[in-house]
Amino acid sequence: MSLERKDEHDHEGWMKERDLTPVETVYLTTLMWLDKRLRIVDYLELLEDLYYKINMQMPKSHTEQYNLDNKFWYWYPLYALGSFSTIAYVVAAISGALLGFYYSPATTGDPSAAYNSITFIMTDLRFGFFLRSLHRWSAQVMVAAVFLHMLRVYFTGAYKEPRELNWIIGIVLISLTMVFGYTGYLLPWDQLAFWAGQIGVEMALSVPLAGEWVAQLLFGGFTLSQSTLQRMYILHVFFLPFITTALIAIHVGIVWMQGIAEPH
Amino acid sequence: MSENDTTTDGHETATDGGQEAAADGSGIVAPDDETPTWSERKERTQGLSQLTYEYFERARREDQDLRTESDYVERDVLAFPVWPHEMIRNLALTSFFTGMIIFLSAALPPHIGAPANPSQTPAVILPDWYLYWSFGLLKLGPLNPELSLLGGKKLMADRTYGVVANLVVVGFIAIVPFLNKGAARRPVEQPFWAAVGVFGVIFAATISALSVKNLVPMDSHLLFDLTFLLPFVGGFLTYAVLKSMREGYMFELNRRYYRLRPPK
């Protein structure tokens, strides 16, 4: 027995008497080192609390209670549409980031620099055609999946009572998906893109009261120009990804908390 | 802390506020029993936070009551659990579909049109397919009423009418959960709302066809009439079929339900 004071905070003494494996020792030493500086235990407590909250004991689900799996299994692929659109979104994000390495949003030159960079990607860049193709197809598939997802939710009545808020977030998300598609459609700056942009400006100008303001804000003027392309580009690669990713996280988080609305 | 209290009880004057306590911080203990616990601190707060606290207490009690009076087998979440059940199913399905995206993009690379040319309007101007419905809504000019009150003039320009129609459609979809309440989930249980859904799906298809009326081999007046006729036909048919199915279907459903869970 030594004269040195040993109380419950003597972590090193505690470690010595525990006879730990090297892995455990390293783990505990790191944990203590961090905890002494950042007081992680407080946050761990929060996590623990959270763990018990999400694993709250609740009654058995309807499907399990009445053993309805045998009756509903063939509907389940429709329940994967939400995941599927998220996966398509991730694929589009990765391929889009890679495309961004080669694309320049400029209307200067004839044909424009934007058009030239698309031509470069499609013809000269190794696997460039595949990259652009992947981006485009995953975007198409995402829109289709989101639309079908909405139909599934509608026809199974999954938007009802605790889930109204998520339905509205879903409406915002499907709109954002379409805006994503529209802004991306303009980026190659070919004939279709240009004239689709023209229709966009006219639609913006037709908005009651705020029309001109909206056109200025989104398209940078009443006719298409460099600023239109640049705004579409920044919307497509900066604003929309942030907003959409955050909303998807909230959307999925709410589904996680509430569980899947199962068939009744 | 209780162990610590008993050991330091004997020489409390030495540890409480003494120099020894300051050395390693281990002597920091609550000075007496009057120190409020965290729940007591919460209870002492005023105003809105007090109300929030009270409501949380009530909600917790409500959960507890529901759990104790429930005769269900206890399980993790109320609805179908996202993890692991739904997630594993979805991973299997989505990996298949991701393979499909990759296959499609390798097989069908996107097309690039002619470069943008503001001085030459192409014969066909189109957005991507998923925006056809919105494009079609811009062509509702013939439905814009000429009000006799305004001397045969229209209340708003045709294109404003089209943009407002977009907002009306999206707005209606957004408020569905607040219009259709109740526990009914299956289409047979709610023929009206199923009919509304079928109306919407068919309308989305027909209005998309209307938006590309130049390309549809059909008289454009006939197409315009069909655009609004077909959704109603589809809706009425759905309603009629589901309404006539309903009685037998609900009988089966109820019989199944009461056989599994006989009334007390």
Chai-1 contact restraints between the chains, C-beta under 6 A:
chainA,res_idxA,chainB,res_idxB,connection_type,confidence,min_distance_angstrom,max_distance_angstrom,comment,restraint_id
A,D7,B,S26,contact,1.0,0.0,6.0,A-B,restraint_1
A,H9,B,S26,contact,1.0,0.0,6.0,A-B,restraint_2
A,N55,B,D76,contact,1.0,0.0,6.0,A-B,restraint_3
A,Q57,B,E74,contact,1.0,0.0,6.0,A-B,restraint_4
A,M58,B,V77,contact,1.0,0.0,6.0,A-B,restraint_5
A,M58,B,L78,contact,1.0,0.0,6.0,A-B,restraint_6
A,P59,B,S70,contact,1.0,0.0,6.0,A-B,restraint_7
A,P59,B,Y72,contact,1.0,0.0,6.0,A-B,restraint_8
A,K60,B,Y72,contact,1.0,0.0,6.0,A-B,restraint_9
A,K60,B,V73,contact,1.0,0.0,6.0,A-B,restraint_10
A,K60,B,R75,contact,1.0,0.0,6.0,A-B,restraint_11
A,S61,B,A79,contact,1.0,0.0,6.0,A-B,restraint_12
A,S61,B,F80,contact,1.0,0.0,6.0,A-B,restraint_13
A,Y66,B,L260,contact,1.0,0.0,6.0,A-B,restraint_14
A,P77,B,L93,contact,1.0,0.0,6.0,A-B,restraint_15
A,A80,B,N90,contact,1.0,0.0,6.0,A-B,restraint_16
A,A80,B,L93,contact,1.0,0.0,6.0,A-B,restraint_17
A,S83,B,N90,contact,1.0,0.0,6.0,A-B,restraint_18
A,S83,B,T94,contact,1.0,0.0,6.0,A-B,restraint_19
A,F84,B,T94,contact,1.0,0.0,6.0,A-B,restraint_20
A,F84,B,F97,contact,1.0,0.0,6.0,A-B,restraint_21
A,I87,B,T94,contact,1.0,0.0,6.0,A-B,restraint_22
A,I87,B,T98,contact,1.0,0.0,6.0,A-B,restraint_23
A,P111,B,P115,contact,1.0,0.0,6.0,A-B,restraint_24
A,Y115,B,P115,contact,1.0,0.0,6.0,A-B,restraint_25
A,I118,B,I112,contact,1.0,0.0,6.0,A-B,restraint_26
A,F129,B,P109,contact,1.0,0.0,6.0,A-B,restraint_27
A,S133,B,S105,contact,1.0,0.0,6.0,A-B,restraint_28
A,S133,B,P109,contact,1.0,0.0,6.0,A-B,restraint_29
A,S133,B,P110,contact,1.0,0.0,6.0,A-B,restraint_30
A,L134,B,S105,contact,1.0,0.0,6.0,A-B,restraint_31
A,R136,B,P110,contact,1.0,0.0,6.0,A-B,restraint_32
A,W137,B,I101,contact,1.0,0.0,6.0,A-B,restraint_33
A,W137,B,L104,contact,1.0,0.0,6.0,A-B,restraint_34
A,W137,B,S105,contact,1.0,0.0,6.0,A-B,restraint_35
A,S138,B,I101,contact,1.0,0.0,6.0,A-B,restraint_36
A,V141,B,I101,contact,1.0,0.0,6.0,A-B,restraint_37
A,V143,B,Y130,contact,1.0,0.0,6.0,A-B,restraint_38
A,Y154,B,G197,contact,1.0,0.0,6.0,A-B,restraint_39
A,F155,B,P187,contact,1.0,0.0,6.0,A-B,restraint_40
A,F155,B,G197,contact,1.0,0.0,6.0,A-B,restraint_41
A,G157,B,R185,contact,1.0,0.0,6.0,A-B,restraint_42
A,Y159,B,P177,contact,1.0,0.0,6.0,A-B,restraint_43
A,E164,B,P177,contact,1.0,0.0,6.0,A-B,restraint_44
A,W167,B,P177,contact,1.0,0.0,6.0,A-B,restraint_45
A,I168,B,A174,contact,1.0,0.0,6.0,A-B,restraint_46
A,I171,B,I173,contact,1.0,0.0,6.0,A-B,restraint_47
A,I171,B,A174,contact,1.0,0.0,6.0,A-B,restraint_48
A,G181,B,D128,contact,1.0,0.0,6.0,A-B,restraint_49
A,Y185,B,D128,contact,1.0,0.0,6.0,A-B,restraint_50
A,W189,B,A116,contact,1.0,0.0,6.0,A-B,restraint_51
A,D190,B,I112,contact,1.0,0.0,6.0,A-B,restraint_52
A,D190,B,G113,contact,1.0,0.0,6.0,A-B,restraint_53
A,D190,B,P115,contact,1.0,0.0,6.0,A-B,restraint_54
A,D190,B,A116,contact,1.0,0.0,6.0,A-B,restraint_55
A,Q191,B,G113,contact,1.0,0.0,6.0,A-B,restraint_56
A,Q191,B,A114,contact,1.0,0.0,6.0,A-B,restraint_57
A,Q191,B,P122,contact,1.0,0.0,6.0,A-B,restraint_58
A,L192,B,G113,contact,1.0,0.0,6.0,A-B,restraint_59
A,F194,B,A116,contact,1.0,0.0,6.0,A-B,restraint_60
A,W195,B,I125,contact,1.0,0.0,6.0,A-B,restraint_61
A,A196,B,P127,contact,1.0,0.0,6.0,A-B,restraint_62
A,M203,B,V163,contact,1.0,0.0,6.0,A-B,restraint_63
A,S206,B,R159,contact,1.0,0.0,6.0,A-B,restraint_64
A,S206,B,T160,contact,1.0,0.0,6.0,A-B,restraint_65
A,S206,B,V163,contact,1.0,0.0,6.0,A-B,restraint_66
A,V207,B,V163,contact,1.0,0.0,6.0,A-B,restraint_67
A,P208,B,T160,contact,1.0,0.0,6.0,A-B,restraint_68
A,W256,B,V82,contact,1.0,0.0,6.0,A-B,restraint_69
A,G259,B,V77,contact,1.0,0.0,6.0,A-B,restraint_70
A,G259,B,L78,contact,1.0,0.0,6.0,A-B,restraint_71
A,G259,B,A79,contact,1.0,0.0,6.0,A-B,restraint_72
A,G259,B,F80,contact,1.0,0.0,6.0,A-B,restraint_73
A,G259,B,P81,contact,1.0,0.0,6.0,A-B,restraint_74
A,I260,B,A79,contact,1.0,0.0,6.0,A-B,restraint_75
A,I260,B,F80,contact,1.0,0.0,6.0,A-B,restraint_76
A,I260,B,E86,contact,1.0,0.0,6.0,A-B,restraint_77
A,A261,B,A79,contact,1.0,0.0,6.0,A-B,restraint_78
A,E262,B,A79,contact,1.0,0.0,6.0,A-B,restraint_79
A,E262,B,F80,contact,1.0,0.0,6.0,A-B,restraint_80
A,H264,B,R185,contact,1.0,0.0,6.0,A-B,restraint_81
